[in-house]
Amino acid sequence: MGGAEDTVDGYKPWSEVTPDAARRLLVAAVEAFAERGYHATTTRDIAGRAGMSPAALYIHYKTKEELLHRISRIGHDKALEILTTAADGPGSPADRLDAAVRSFVRWHAAHHTTARVVQYELDALAPEHRSEIVALRRRSDAAVRRILADGVAAGEFDVPDLPGTTLAVLSLCIDVARWFSVAGQRTPDEVGGLYADLVLRMVAARPTPAR
């Protein structure tokens, strides 16, 4: 399904969803939402893709929106894990920013079908679920902003506008899900490396003087 089930960096998507029928329905929903959009997709569409009856769907998910929320929550939890791991990792701010962008972009490319749903169907969530996901996004934003602030403090980065630059970095990474294709000329690793280099140039990263 367009990479939505590929294992990358040891992570098997949807392995946290049980039982198997619930996972099959969730994977089918990702396919349908990415292809047709949330509002144009029916529960019958989802059940049909999973090889199940519409009645079977309601055993595991009360509504179509509950499915979207589950997909969005898992995706945003993974995004936060990627960014906080890089922010808390070893090395200079430049090293950590490189790791954050490289891994975040690689995930969005390798799982572009899932990522399109996670990143671009936010407004379809119910208000309480949307608030929950927005809070996760703010934590991801804070992880990137912390790396940038550390780079400024260390004299490695020249970033006059931390909030604006944080938004630019995250937007650049997330947009990969919109255009990436497995039929393209670049692999997820190659796109990750390219974007990491572009972001480091954007913040004017300077090498730490040799001691």
C-alpha angles and dihedrals in degrees: 000000000000095000096308091124100038118122110237126178089354093303117127108198117239094008086130091062116091148219106036093245091056090049092049091052092048092050090048090051091052090053093047097044092048093048102039106014126250098275095047092051120090129202087245089058091053096046091047092053089051091050092243138114121261088244090058091058092062091057088069105024125032094205143006088250090057088058091051091048092052091050092046094047094051092046095048092045088055092048091051091048091052094049098042091047089056093043091051094041131106128274137048123319088262090054091049094046090050090051093046096050095039094052096038093051092044090055093049091050098044092045098032094141092054093039093055090058094042095048104034106038096060094116091058091066122100113259095257092048092045090053090051092052093044088056090055090049090053090054090051089049090051092052092055093042090053091056091049092048091050089051092051091048090050092049092243098111134047103208115153093176113042098178093046094046092047090054091048093051094048093044091052091052096044094049089066088078090061098057109019116116129182086222091061127103097253131067122222089257092053093049090048091053093047094050093045089055092047093051093048089052090048093057092042095241112198124198116254109253113255114253 
